[in-house]
Amino acid sequence: MAGVLSTLYQGLVRTNTRYLAVIFGSAFAIQLSFDKGSDKLWDTLNSGRQWKDIKYRYMEKDEEEEE
């Protein structure tokens, strides 16, 4: 266990700039994954009720009326 912690410390946290880079990089990656995951969950739970799912019904009617 001490070897793993020592390796992590030497590689990621030894200097302040590395530590900040790891923090900001991790925050960015977590934000991206959370956003993608929550969007996917929302789309799954609201399938068929969103504009992107029903737009074709209304767009075709508008085009037929113009002709």
Biopython code that builds the backbone (N, CA, C, O; Angstrom):
import numpy as np
from Bio.PDB.StructureBuilder import StructureBuilder

atoms = [
    (1, "MET", "N", (0.821, -1.197, 0.000)),
    (1, "MET", "CA", (0.000, 0.000, 0.000)),
    (1, "MET", "C", (0.862, 1.256, 0.000)),
    (1, "MET", "O", (0.541, 2.241, -0.665)),
    (2, "ALA", "N", (1.942, 1.212, 0.741)),
    (2, "ALA", "CA", (2.818, 2.386, 0.822)),
    (2, "ALA", "C", (3.478, 2.660, -0.524)),
    (2, "ALA", "O", (3.712, 3.815, -0.880)),
    (3, "GLY", "N", (3.778, 1.603, -1.270)),
    (3, "GLY", "CA", (4.391, 1.783, -2.581)),
    (3, "GLY", "C", (3.464, 2.479, -3.560)),
    (3, "GLY", "O", (3.896, 3.320, -4.349)),
    (4, "VAL", "N", (2.199, 2.129, -3.507)),
    (4, "VAL", "CA", (1.212, 2.741, -4.395)),
    (4, "VAL", "C", (1.030, 4.218, -4.048)),
    (4, "VAL", "O", (1.005, 5.072, -4.934)),
    (5, "LEU", "N", (0.906, 4.509, -2.765)),
    (5, "LEU", "CA", (0.738, 5.902, -2.345)),
    (5, "LEU", "C", (1.967, 6.730, -2.670)),
    (5, "LEU", "O", (1.851, 7.889, -3.068)),
    (6, "SER", "N", (3.139, 6.145, -2.505)),
    (6, "SER", "CA", (4.376, 6.855, -2.825)),
    (6, "SER", "C", (4.452, 7.152, -4.316)),
    (6, "SER", "O", (4.862, 8.244, -4.711)),
    (7, "THR", "N", (4.066, 6.202, -5.135)),
    (7, "THR", "CA", (4.075, 6.400, -6.583)),
    (7, "THR", "C", (3.083, 7.495, -6.989)),
    (7, "THR", "O", (3.404, 8.347, -7.818)),
    (8, "LEU", "N", (1.885, 7.471, -6.409)),
    (8, "LEU", "CA", (0.904, 8.518, -6.700)),
    (8, "LEU", "C", (1.417, 9.885, -6.265)),
    (8, "LEU", "O", (1.250, 10.873, -6.980)),
    (9, "TYR", "N", (2.030, 9.939, -5.112)),
    (9, "TYR", "CA", (2.557, 11.209, -4.628)),
    (9, "TYR", "C", (3.653, 11.727, -5.547)),
    (9, "TYR", "O", (3.656, 12.903, -5.911)),
    (10, "GLN", "N", (4.572, 10.865, -5.918)),
    (10, "GLN", "CA", (5.685, 11.274, -6.779)),
    (10, "GLN", "C", (5.189, 11.699, -8.160)),
    (10, "GLN", "O", (5.728, 12.637, -8.745)),
    (11, "GLY", "N", (4.185, 11.032, -8.677)),
    (11, "GLY", "CA", (3.726, 11.315, -10.032)),
    (11, "GLY", "C", (2.737, 12.455, -10.155)),
    (11, "GLY", "O", (2.738, 13.174, -11.155)),
    (12, "LEU", "N", (1.891, 12.628, -9.147)),
    (12, "LEU", "CA", (0.777, 13.558, -9.306)),
    (12, "LEU", "C", (0.771, 14.754, -8.357)),
    (12, "LEU", "O", (0.289, 15.826, -8.722)),
    (13, "VAL", "N", (1.289, 14.586, -7.168)),
    (13, "VAL", "CA", (1.046, 15.590, -6.141)),
    (13, "VAL", "C", (2.325, 16.244, -5.624)),
    (13, "VAL", "O", (2.253, 17.094, -4.736)),
    (14, "ARG", "N", (3.454, 15.887, -6.133)),
    (14, "ARG", "CA", (4.704, 16.377, -5.553)),
    (14, "ARG", "C", (4.866, 17.893, -5.672)),
    (14, "ARG", "O", (5.312, 18.538, -4.723)),
    (15, "THR", "N", (4.520, 18.459, -6.798)),
    (15, "THR", "CA", (4.624, 19.912, -6.949)),
    (15, "THR", "C", (3.226, 20.521, -7.012)),
    (15, "THR", "O", (2.249, 19.853, -7.348)),
    (16, "ASN", "N", (3.165, 21.777, -6.688)),
    (16, "ASN", "CA", (1.887, 22.480, -6.661)),
    (16, "ASN", "C", (1.253, 22.550, -8.049)),
    (16, "ASN", "O", (0.039, 22.396, -8.181)),
    (17, "THR", "N", (2.050, 22.776, -9.071)),
    (17, "THR", "CA", (1.491, 22.876, -10.425)),
    (17, "THR", "C", (0.917, 21.545, -10.892)),
    (17, "THR", "O", (-0.137, 21.511, -11.527)),
    (18, "ARG", "N", (1.597, 20.461, -10.587)),
    (18, "ARG", "CA", (1.051, 19.142, -10.951)),
    (18, "ARG", "C", (-0.245, 18.882, -10.205)),
    (18, "ARG", "O", (-1.216, 18.391, -10.781)),
    (19, "TYR", "N", (-0.255, 19.212, -8.927)),
    (19, "TYR", "CA", (-1.437, 18.997, -8.098)),
    (19, "TYR", "C", (-2.630, 19.776, -8.654)),
    (19, "TYR", "O", (-3.728, 19.233, -8.772)),
    (20, "LEU", "N", (-2.415, 21.031, -8.990)),
    (20, "LEU", "CA", (-3.498, 21.835, -9.561)),
    (20, "LEU", "C", (-3.938, 21.308, -10.922)),
    (20, "LEU", "O", (-5.130, 21.307, -11.232)),
    (21, "ALA", "N", (-2.993, 20.864, -11.726)),
    (21, "ALA", "CA", (-3.340, 20.304, -13.033)),
    (21, "ALA", "C", (-4.184, 19.045, -12.877)),
    (21, "ALA", "O", (-5.137, 18.838, -13.628)),
    (22, "VAL", "N", (-3.840, 18.208, -11.910)),
    (22, "VAL", "CA", (-4.618, 16.992, -11.658)),
    (22, "VAL", "C", (-6.021, 17.353, -11.180)),
    (22, "VAL", "O", (-6.998, 16.741, -11.610)),
    (23, "ILE", "N", (-6.124, 18.329, -10.307)),
    (23, "ILE", "CA", (-7.438, 18.735, -9.796)),
    (23, "ILE", "C", (-8.308, 19.284, -10.924)),
    (23, "ILE", "O", (-9.459, 18.873, -11.076)),
    (24, "PHE", "N", (-7.762, 20.215, -11.718)),
    (24, "PHE", "CA", (-8.557, 20.804, -12.797)),
    (24, "PHE", "C", (-8.876, 19.783, -13.888)),
    (24, "PHE", "O", (-9.984, 19.781, -14.425)),
    (25, "GLY", "N", (-7.932, 18.930, -14.214)),
    (25, "GLY", "CA", (-8.192, 17.892, -15.209)),
    (25, "GLY", "C", (-9.257, 16.915, -14.747)),
    (25, "GLY", "O", (-10.127, 16.520, -15.524)),
    (26, "SER", "N", (-9.188, 16.525, -13.484)),
    (26, "SER", "CA", (-10.194, 15.613, -12.932)),
    (26, "SER", "C", (-11.568, 16.269, -12.895)),
    (26, "SER", "O", (-12.570, 15.637, -13.229)),
    (27, "ALA", "N", (-11.617, 17.529, -12.493)),
    (27, "ALA", "CA", (-12.903, 18.236, -12.447)),
    (27, "ALA", "C", (-13.514, 18.335, -13.841)),
    (27, "ALA", "O", (-14.720, 18.156, -14.005)),
    (28, "PHE", "N", (-12.695, 18.617, -14.833)),
    (28, "PHE", "CA", (-13.179, 18.709, -16.207)),
    (28, "PHE", "C", (-13.725, 17.363, -16.686)),
    (28, "PHE", "O", (-14.796, 17.307, -17.290)),
    (29, "ALA", "N", (-12.991, 16.281, -16.417)),
    (29, "ALA", "CA", (-13.427, 14.950, -16.839)),
    (29, "ALA", "C", (-14.704, 14.527, -16.117)),
    (29, "ALA", "O", (-15.597, 13.939, -16.727)),
    (30, "ILE", "N", (-14.792, 14.821, -14.836)),
    (30, "ILE", "CA", (-15.992, 14.468, -14.077)),
    (30, "ILE", "C", (-17.193, 15.260, -14.578)),
    (30, "ILE", "O", (-18.291, 14.714, -14.688)),
    (31, "GLN", "N", (-16.999, 16.531, -14.881)),
    (31, "GLN", "CA", (-18.092, 17.353, -15.398)),
    (31, "GLN", "C", (-18.596, 16.812, -16.732)),
    (31, "GLN", "O", (-19.804, 16.711, -16.947)),
    (32, "LEU", "N", (-17.677, 16.466, -17.625)),
    (32, "LEU", "CA", (-18.087, 15.924, -18.924)),
    (32, "LEU", "C", (-18.869, 14.629, -18.765)),
    (32, "LEU", "O", (-19.915, 14.452, -19.390)),
    (33, "SER", "N", (-18.367, 13.724, -17.932)),
    (33, "SER", "CA", (-19.046, 12.444, -17.766)),
    (33, "SER", "C", (-20.399, 12.623, -17.080)),
    (33, "SER", "O", (-21.361, 11.944, -17.440)),
    (34, "PHE", "N", (-20.494, 13.520, -16.102)),
    (34, "PHE", "CA", (-21.771, 13.772, -15.440)),
    (34, "PHE", "C", (-22.782, 14.368, -16.419)),
    (34, "PHE", "O", (-23.940, 13.953, -16.442)),
    (35, "ASP", "N", (-22.351, 15.334, -17.224)),
    (35, "ASP", "CA", (-23.253, 15.956, -18.200)),
    (35, "ASP", "C", (-23.757, 14.947, -19.222)),
    (35, "ASP", "O", (-24.950, 14.903, -19.521)),
    (36, "LYS", "N", (-22.853, 14.141, -19.754)),
    (36, "LYS", "CA", (-23.263, 13.131, -20.740)),
    (36, "LYS", "C", (-24.200, 12.107, -20.111)),
    (36, "LYS", "O", (-25.198, 11.717, -20.717)),
    (37, "GLY", "N", (-23.876, 11.674, -18.896)),
    (37, "GLY", "CA", (-24.709, 10.688, -18.210)),
    (37, "GLY", "C", (-26.089, 11.214, -17.873)),
    (37, "GLY", "O", (-27.084, 10.512, -18.056)),
    (38, "SER", "N", (-26.162, 12.448, -17.379)),
    (38, "SER", "CA", (-27.470, 13.010, -17.036)),
    (38, "SER", "C", (-28.299, 13.280, -18.293)),
    (38, "SER", "O", (-29.517, 13.100, -18.271)),
    (39, "ASP", "N", (-27.667, 13.705, -19.381)),
    (39, "ASP", "CA", (-28.398, 13.885, -20.641)),
    (39, "ASP", "C", (-28.942, 12.559, -21.153)),
    (39, "ASP", "O", (-30.078, 12.490, -21.623)),
    (40, "LYS", "N", (-28.143, 11.518, -21.063)),
    (40, "LYS", "CA", (-28.575, 10.192, -21.513)),
    (40, "LYS", "C", (-29.743, 9.690, -20.662)),
    (40, "LYS", "O", (-30.708, 9.138, -21.190)),
    (41, "LEU", "N", (-29.652, 9.881, -19.348)),
    (41, "LEU", "CA", (-30.734, 9.472, -18.454)),
    (41, "LEU", "C", (-32.011, 10.252, -18.760)),
    (41, "LEU", "O", (-33.093, 9.668, -18.815)),
    (42, "TRP", "N", (-31.897, 11.556, -18.959)),
    (42, "TRP", "CA", (-33.052, 12.399, -19.273)),
    (42, "TRP", "C", (-33.695, 11.959, -20.584)),
    (42, "TRP", "O", (-34.919, 11.854, -20.673)),
    (43, "ASP", "N", (-32.874, 11.700, -21.602)),
    (43, "ASP", "CA", (-33.406, 11.264, -22.894)),
    (43, "ASP", "C", (-34.100, 9.916, -22.780)),
    (43, "ASP", "O", (-35.113, 9.684, -23.440)),
    (44, "THR", "N", (-33.571, 9.030, -21.954)),
    (44, "THR", "CA", (-34.181, 7.718, -21.775)),
    (44, "THR", "C", (-35.517, 7.828, -21.051)),
    (44, "THR", "O", (-36.496, 7.198, -21.451)),
    (45, "LEU", "N", (-35.558, 8.624, -19.990)),
    (45, "LEU", "CA", (-36.791, 8.753, -19.216)),
    (45, "LEU", "C", (-37.876, 9.521, -19.965)),
    (45, "LEU", "O", (-39.061, 9.292, -19.723)),
    (46, "ASN", "N", (-37.504, 10.414, -20.860)),
    (46, "ASN", "CA", (-38.470, 11.243, -21.578)),
    (46, "ASN", "C", (-38.522, 10.914, -23.063)),
    (46, "ASN", "O", (-38.804, 11.784, -23.887)),
    (47, "SER", "N", (-38.258, 9.699, -23.394)),
    (47, "SER", "CA", (-38.272, 9.275, -24.784)),
    (47, "SER", "C", (-39.677, 9.421, -25.370)),
    (47, "SER", "O", (-40.658, 8.979, -24.772)),
    (48, "GLY", "N", (-39.759, 10.041, -26.539)),
    (48, "GLY", "CA", (-41.035, 10.228, -27.212)),
    (48, "GLY", "C", (-41.786, 11.476, -26.802)),
    (48, "GLY", "O", (-42.838, 11.770, -27.369)),
    (49, "ARG", "N", (-41.277, 12.218, -25.834)),
    (49, "ARG", "CA", (-41.958, 13.415, -25.350)),
    (49, "ARG", "C", (-41.166, 14.690, -25.605)),
    (49, "ARG", "O", (-41.601, 15.776, -25.222)),
    (50, "GLN", "N", (-40.043, 14.571, -26.228)),
    (50, "GLN", "CA", (-39.205, 15.741, -26.468)),
    (50, "GLN", "C", (-39.378, 16.219, -27.904)),
    (50, "GLN", "O", (-39.816, 15.470, -28.777)),
    (51, "TRP", "N", (-39.030, 17.470, -28.126)),
    (51, "TRP", "CA", (-39.181, 18.067, -29.447)),
    (51, "TRP", "C", (-38.409, 17.292, -30.497)),
    (51, "TRP", "O", (-38.901, 17.101, -31.610)),
    (52, "LYS", "N", (-37.217, 16.845, -30.164)),
    (52, "LYS", "CA", (-36.425, 16.120, -31.156)),
    (52, "LYS", "C", (-37.079, 14.797, -31.550)),
    (52, "LYS", "O", (-36.795, 14.268, -32.625)),
    (53, "ASP", "N", (-37.953, 14.253, -30.691)),
    (53, "ASP", "CA", (-38.628, 12.996, -31.001)),
    (53, "ASP", "C", (-39.908, 13.199, -31.809)),
    (53, "ASP", "O", (-40.304, 12.309, -32.561)),
    (54, "ILE", "N", (-40.559, 14.345, -31.668)),
    (54, "ILE", "CA", (-41.848, 14.556, -32.341)),
    (54, "ILE", "C", (-41.795, 15.633, -33.414)),
    (54, "ILE", "O", (-42.818, 15.947, -34.023)),
    (55, "LYS", "N", (-40.648, 16.191, -33.648)),
    (55, "LYS", "CA", (-40.508, 17.290, -34.604)),
    (55, "LYS", "C", (-40.961, 16.881, -36.007)),
    (55, "LYS", "O", (-41.555, 17.685, -36.724)),
    (56, "TYR", "N", (-40.687, 15.653, -36.395)),
    (56, "TYR", "CA", (-41.021, 15.217, -37.753)),
    (56, "TYR", "C", (-42.525, 15.280, -38.014)),
    (56, "TYR", "O", (-42.939, 15.490, -39.154)),
    (57, "ARG", "N", (-43.340, 15.104, -36.992)),
    (57, "ARG", "CA", (-44.794, 15.161, -37.183)),
    (57, "ARG", "C", (-45.242, 16.551, -37.624)),
    (57, "ARG", "O", (-46.091, 16.694, -38.504)),
    (58, "TYR", "N", (-44.669, 17.553, -37.010)),
    (58, "TYR", "CA", (-45.080, 18.925, -37.277)),
    (58, "TYR", "C", (-44.369, 19.524, -38.480)),
    (58, "TYR", "O", (-44.936, 20.359, -39.184)),
    (59, "MET", "N", (-43.155, 19.111, -38.715)),
    (59, "MET", "CA", (-42.402, 19.657, -39.840)),
    (59, "MET", "C", (-42.998, 19.187, -41.160)),
    (59, "MET", "O", (-43.032, 19.962, -42.116)),
    (60, "GLU", "N", (-43.465, 17.951, -41.249)),
    (60, "GLU", "CA", (-44.070, 17.456, -42.482)),
    (60, "GLU", "C", (-45.391, 18.169, -42.770)),
    (60, "GLU", "O", (-45.693, 18.466, -43.926)),
    (61, "LYS", "N", (-46.163, 18.441, -41.754)),
    (61, "LYS", "CA", (-47.438, 19.118, -41.949)),
    (61, "LYS", "C", (-47.224, 20.534, -42.465)),
    (61, "LYS", "O", (-47.974, 21.001, -43.322)),
    (62, "ASP", "N", (-46.223, 21.211, -41.961)),
    (62, "ASP", "CA", (-45.929, 22.566, -42.426)),
    (62, "ASP", "C", (-45.504, 22.565, -43.889)),
    (62, "ASP", "O", (-45.898, 23.455, -44.643)),
    (63, "GLU", "N", (-44.719, 21.594, -44.299)),
    (63, "GLU", "CA", (-44.254, 21.531, -45.684)),
    (63, "GLU", "C", (-45.408, 21.222, -46.636)),
    (63, "GLU", "O", (-45.441, 21.748, -47.749)),
    (64, "GLU", "N", (-46.350, 20.382, -46.220)),
    (64, "GLU", "CA", (-47.485, 20.048, -47.066)),
    (64, "GLU", "C", (-48.402, 21.257, -47.252)),
    (64, "GLU", "O", (-48.962, 21.447, -48.332)),
    (65, "GLU", "N", (-48.558, 22.065, -46.223)),
    (65, "GLU", "CA", (-49.411, 23.243, -46.316)),
    (65, "GLU", "C", (-48.831, 24.280, -47.266)),
    (65, "GLU", "O", (-49.583, 24.997, -47.926)),
    (66, "GLU", "N", (-47.515, 24.373, -47.349)),
    (66, "GLU", "CA", (-46.867, 25.350, -48.217)),
    (66, "GLU", "C", (-47.040, 25.002, -49.688)),
    (66, "GLU", "O", (-47.068, 25.902, -50.528)),
    (67, "GLU", "N", (-47.156, 23.742, -50.017)),
    (67, "GLU", "CA", (-47.258, 23.314, -51.414)),
    (67, "GLU", "C", (-48.605, 23.531, -51.964)),
    (67, "GLU", "O", (-48.853, 23.222, -53.129)),
]
sb = StructureBuilder()
sb.init_structure("model")
sb.init_model(0)
sb.init_chain("A")
sb.init_seg("    ")
for serial, (resi, resn, name, xyz) in enumerate(atoms, 1):
    if name == "N":
        sb.init_residue(resn, " ", resi, " ")
    sb.init_atom(name, np.array(xyz, "f"), 0.0, 1.0, " ", f" {name:<3s}", serial, name[0])
structure = sb.get_structure()
